[in-house]
Amino acid sequence: MISVFSRNSEFKVRRAILKGVYEENLVILGKRRGKLARQTPDFRKRFFFILLLSVAALLMHQNYITNRFVPDEPVTAHATTEGSGSWLADKPFVASSGSSMYNEFLSNQGIPLRSVFGLGVQTIMIDAGHGGSDSGTIGKMGTMEKDITLDIAKRLKTRILRTGKYRVVMTRDDDSKISLNQRVDMARDAKADLFISIHLNYLPHKPINIIETYYFGTSSDDSVLRLAQEENADSEYKMSDFKEIIEKIGKTMKLQESRDFAAAIQKNLFLNSRQHNDAIQDFGVKRAPFVVLLGVDVPAVLAEVSCLSNRDEEIELASETHRENIARYLEAGILDYLDKGDITHEAKR
Amino acid sequence: MKPKDEQKQENILFVGIDLGTSRSSISASNQTRVWIESFVGWPKDFIAQQVIGKPVLFGAEALENRLSLDFCRPLERGIIKEGIDRSDEAVKEIIRHLIDLAKPQPGQKIHAVVGVPADSLKVNKLAIRKAVAEYVHSLMVVSEPFAVAYGMNLLNNALVIDIGAGTTDFCIMHGTIPSEEDQKTILTAGDYIDAQLFSYLSEKYPNSNFNRNMVRQFKERFSFVREIPDDIHVEIPVDGKPVMHDIKNEIRRACESILPALVETTTEMIARFDPEFQVKIKNNIVLAGGGSLIRGIAGYLQEALKEYGPCKVTCVADALFAGSDGAVKLALDMPSKYWETL
């Protein structure tokens, strides 16, 4: 009797497990969970459908009334999001030379100098960080930064080309090593109007996942300087190039535009990423002396789009969907910057 | 368990596949049971293709010819890196090859249950579906330790620890399909032992010529924890001459290097449950995967867990096929209405 009872109970458990396996796998089949389990009669479905329509109609009516009296405030690329801190973590850039009126003109936050001079963007250069023998950072599961940056860069290129408005050039489209000064030369040769370098972060002592975006400038933050030291390791620039380097620092328009570009990238990357991952942290827009950003004469940013030291993030990076999403957010950031005034926070699929 | 009559009539071959980091196996309802090493290689260039004479090589053959191949171990560290280093393509090749080895009859439908590392199940669902869809008519994917548990009827109050090459997967069974909270993956597994052994041997015998593949073979042949009476001597060339090396201490140190994480995670998993169930789970711990073949490992774990109360740790009888046997059992038990065409 006891054995019959235990056999029955085991049979029930087994049946529940088999059903559980089936339901879990509906996701893999691309179908909704529990399709088989719920066989709602037709008349009940119709009743719920009518009820749903009525509720929707009521809500839309209320929304219409509310919207008529409380218009929404448009959100701009420079907006600060509640609870997430400013996108421009550093102090605003102020030109250090020239007359005060000129300084005022240069540091004007409202009108981009690009617009003042009527400068358009035709060519976007995408730089996939590292490559070849320089693997960049390596995650605990063996994922290499150079592979991920190249994959995201390729996806970003496809997405931007799809807009039909811009020419896109890559610094590398395979696993080859290219020095930083070669990358700079490539940007000049290609007459790039905009430059974005894609990298992954690595924080060995902190199990967090962060997003941060850099544009060229000096920084007093030790950790930023250390990061710049690592990324500049194979620049192949000599001390004799120093004078030219210093002259470049004075290029106000490039700095102002790079800062705006960085803000647009950071905002879109972070806000969109946070929709999927609450744990992601916004480290904002920062200035750092990355050689690759200095050498390029046009607005240039370096985006640390993900954090390879975070194990969960490394696992996510193995999926094409996640990498496609990152490319999507970068595209949204670039278009956001290019279409100022026509700003959308949500990346388009 | 036999398939249902109507399923038999439909001429269906049920297969269970264990897609592992180091080895993959297939068990089929036609009694075929085969395994291969989970390595895939494609000839690097035209000359390599002429020499090798095949478009793709698998397992031991791929390993032997690795210098002429674009070599891929797709589930290294437990996940498929989609679109990177050809790992999704390699998974596809392994599945195709395993199904060929199961010898389905022409026109026979194939219903497959595939066991994959737990992390891969979490993030690579679509990649696995894409890899398998071409070769089967219907598919279910489950985690490897769950497939083992199902095959051994460990449906309730049991902990299965699958010590593979890339990952060690923990899975608690409590009468339902395990959720994400019931499963945990750590990276201290077979590959970690290989890395430790390689570094210990390099330190002790700096002039000897050995590579990671040789080290892996030493581990698979001699692995043990605690103490064994015999000495372990292997032949390794030094300046081209074969010389005998004593590697017993290094083997033990390397194998024992995974134990702290294993004990810690086991206690952490058990502690998540109600104390009443903890006692039952502690008396039903099963080790599976290649790591369960390490001599003395079950005894060590049992001893280490003693301070938390009495417990019983056993190893699966057939580490190579426990996953695929469980998967095919699941396939055969699955009601026909649950099999949906891909």
Interface residues (C-beta under 8 A of the other chain):
Chain A: E10 V13 R14 A16 I17 L18 K19 G20 V21 Y22 E24 N25 L26 V27 I28 L29 G30 K31 L36 K140 M141 G142 T143 D147 I148 D151 I315 E316 A318 S319 E320 T321 R323
Chain B: E76 R77 G78 I79 I80 K81 E82 G83 I84 D85 D119 K122 V123 N124 K125 L126 A127 I128 R129 L139 M140 V141 V142 Y150 N153 L155 N156 G175 T176 I177 L187 L330 D333 M334 P335 K337 Y338 E340 L342
